[in-house]
């Protein structure tokens, strides 16, 4: 175990409890204590400190595990034991506690990475790192050259008082109404809003890759361990830990 002091949220993530972003939320809401005192974001901790989350001790450094899961439409990425559609019921049979890296909305299918490696999760979802995620998309209209150009260059949309703009992206047309799009950001229901900004509705959306992990022919609803050279490449992301 690394005895060099680390920021509290990073330490919680490194020990597989959740992503760093979620750890920061737990600290902000007062659900974390360090050595009996309410935690602060600036706390530096090591293995000698007693860290409690929701009044339960943080378990130190379980073995890291990595799975890919082919999420069907209808599975919700919330973690609620009383919701029959929740991802919670997919995670329970796995031998260690894991969480999903990022989300897919309930109406979408495709690749989810499941792990207890909070640092890797942070690397993959933090917008500063520009990691690529690819999706196969079917829409309700014929795809035009202008539609392709607009999405590639970046489009904007309004939600309430907030305005969002997509980064430039890659897009490859497959048929009159299907394409593959590769993003480097993960805004809420982003592809659906990008298409809607052009007067087009998404009717099918499937994530087919995340960084170097690809869905391939993994059966719908199946979970498969990630190992070998594929895992080695993925873990290169955690070598640098500046964020």
VENDANOR-V987572 format. One line per field, one symbol per residue. psi: psi as a letter, one per 20 degrees, with the letter a starting at -180 (. if undefined). burial: 1 if it has 16 or more other ideal C-beta (glycine too) atoms within 10 Angstrom, else 0. A space follows every 10 residues. Layout:
psi->???
burial->???
This chain:
psi->ppipqqqghh ggghjjgarh ghghghghjk jpqokiqpqq hippraiiqo pppljppppp mrppqpqqpn prpippjrno hjohiqhgih hgiqhqprrq oaqprhirrb pppprjnhgg gghhipiiik qqpqqppprj rpprhggggg hhhprqqpoc ippqpqqqrq popgahjqrp porkrmqplg hghgghijkp ppippppiqo djpqhckpqp iqppqpabhg ggggihhigp li.
burial->0000011111 1111111111 0111011000 0111000010 0010100000 1010000100 0001111111 1000111000 0000011101 1000000111 1111000111 1111111111 1111100000 1011111010 0010001101 1000101000 0001010010 1000001011 1010001011 1111101101 0101111111 1110100000 0010010000 0001101100 000
